[in-house]
């Protein structure tokens, strides 16, 4: 599979645009979690936990300063817009060189603008709802295991920003330390706090790498679509292909679809316009020539 762009490695430039913005997005996630910890009235949370009877957990969860969390996450929308736009501009330049015609990039193009608005808003909602769900699970687990309100409030501070999977890992880690009988309560708190920070950084990096790859590949997709709509790229001669990042860490799912194609402006057989296929996916989409399929 040979990319049809003049620079056959242009997909690496698209990936580099994503990689450049990934640290900034990671910081947004960490800042959002920090804002909840700073602005939440923890004495009120402790008092509410003391009154909690196992029912009506959602109103209790919402007493955390999620408005601060969501306000920080709104910066994520602007950053994904920037990644999408930068990839579109870079693609425009590459396609202009490849086809000898000014392609141009218009982020206000109806399909393009609609897509990035929906994509960025959906990603913010996903991160926010998953973080709330993790706290919900923690509160219910603490209630079932008769953890004191004071200790539960302390646990919540360690879990803010985590998703349910990482939150469960932290719960199990604390439980394992306590059951082992080796560490004092103070040592357990310290170890759990350190592990919580690692888990939050891991989630923030996963979100950052995943969402920037999605926005960057979408910029390539939409500028290619705009070029085809303007008649610069012939849809009868060119299509898009999925390019897996072939390395030791590449998963079997990505390797299995390497080389799959879709029409310009269409979707791949599983319904996506491009990567990511899964968290931390490093795949790309490329423009390729259409060759006659074998009749076999």
Secondary structure, DSSP 8 states (H G I E B T S, - for coil): ----SSSTTHHHHHHHHHHHHHHHHHHHHHHHHHHHHHHS-HHHHHHHHHH--SS-HHHHHTTS-HHHHHHHHHHHHHHHHHHHHHHHHHHHHHHHHHHTS-----TTSHHHHHHHHHHHHHHHHHHHHHHHHHHHHHHHHHHHTT--HHHHHHHHHHHTT--HHHHHHHHHHHHHHHHHT-S-HHHHHHHHHHHHHHHHHHHHHHHHHHHHHHHHHHHHHHHHHHHHHTTSS-TTTEEEEEE---STT--HHHHHHTT-EE-TTS--TTS-SSS-SSTT---EEEEEE-------
